Amino acid sequence: MPEISLIPTLQRRAHALADPATQRRTLAGLSIPRFSATLIANGLPMLRAAPQVEVLQINVGRRCNQTCRHCHVDAGPDRREVMPPEVVEACFGLLERANIPTLDITGGAPEMHPAFDAIVRRARAMGRHVIDRCNLTITRLPNYAYLPAFLAEHGVEVIASLPHYAIEGTDSQRGDGVFAQSIAALQHFNQLGYGQPGSGLILDLITNPVGPELPQPQASLEATWRRELYERYGIVFSRLYTLTNMPISRYLEHLSASGELQAYMELLVQSFNRATIDGLMCRTILSVGWDGRLFDCDFNQMLDMALAPTIFDVTPELLAGRTIRTGAHCYACTAASGST
């Protein structure tokens, strides 16, 4: 099995952009319109959350077996943040009080949380739909080889990140050796029924561009991926989601170092699509940080744009119709077809 090459996290390097406030100032200093001004110019109101939270997304920690070059979490093996038991318990309290139908578990590699299995079992026992944001390679490590069968047993939806169906596009973002391990992991998931018609086991893939450009239209891209992955590796999957590269954390570092930040942000601004507004994930999702703070989305979490209440004192009434905090990074979710 090929080893995965790793790069140090921003935090490990004591890089200035490891600080969320520095990231926000960097984006705010660019010569682009404020996101709120673009909403107004398009005759749109400020973003507000829907009356009901549909997805509780819990970021259980920033530990990861990979250090991807585009990672908006700055996750890696050297990160030590992990959601403590009292925050996990409070998440389940809100899941029940607010009657939230879906629990979305993310990280880092969320499977590295010591209570990951218990969280999955408890949420499923409550009748909740559970999503695991899986980087695939975690399942190739000896201590986590049980995961695919465990996830299948509990009917967990797997959303797996794979930048490209070819080795160059994946390893250039995620590190040498990632592609081969990802393909082996997908084949294992398929053997267990994931992605197979009629199995009820959902295997979604999520892709993002290799360079500072917009994703191709999702429908045509999905058709290409289905053909290429099946013909090359016999792999099938349920759906393909496209994600625009978020200009924060390690991808912000890359754009700044390469001199492409201003041009990339101008591309996002010029590609603003008002039709994406109704479907933005921040309107129906609530993001919980490892420390119990609440955010409108995972991206706001990484920029430290917290809501006033925490998981310990929030009520469903405080969440319904709340004004969503926005910034320049929001252009990534509203460009072209949007990030699904």
Buried (B, 14 or more C-beta within 10 A) or exposed (E): EEEBEBBEBBBBEEBEBBBBEEBBEBBEEBEBBEBBEBBEEEEEEEBEBBEEBBBBBBBBBBBBBBBBBBBBBBBBBBBEBBBEEEBBEBBBEBBEEBEBBBBBBBBBBBBBBEBBBEBBBBBBEEEBBBBBBBBBBBBBBEEBEEBBBBBBEBBBBBBBBBBBBEBEBBBBBBBBBBBBBBBBBBEBBBEBBBBBEEBEBBBBBBBBBBEBEBBBEBEEBBEEBBEBBEEEBEBBBBBBBBBBBBBBBBBBBBBBEEEBBEEBBBBBBEBBEEEBBEBBBBBBBBBBBBBBBBBBBBBBBBBBBBBEBBBBEBEBEEBBEBEBBBBBBBBBBBBBBBBB
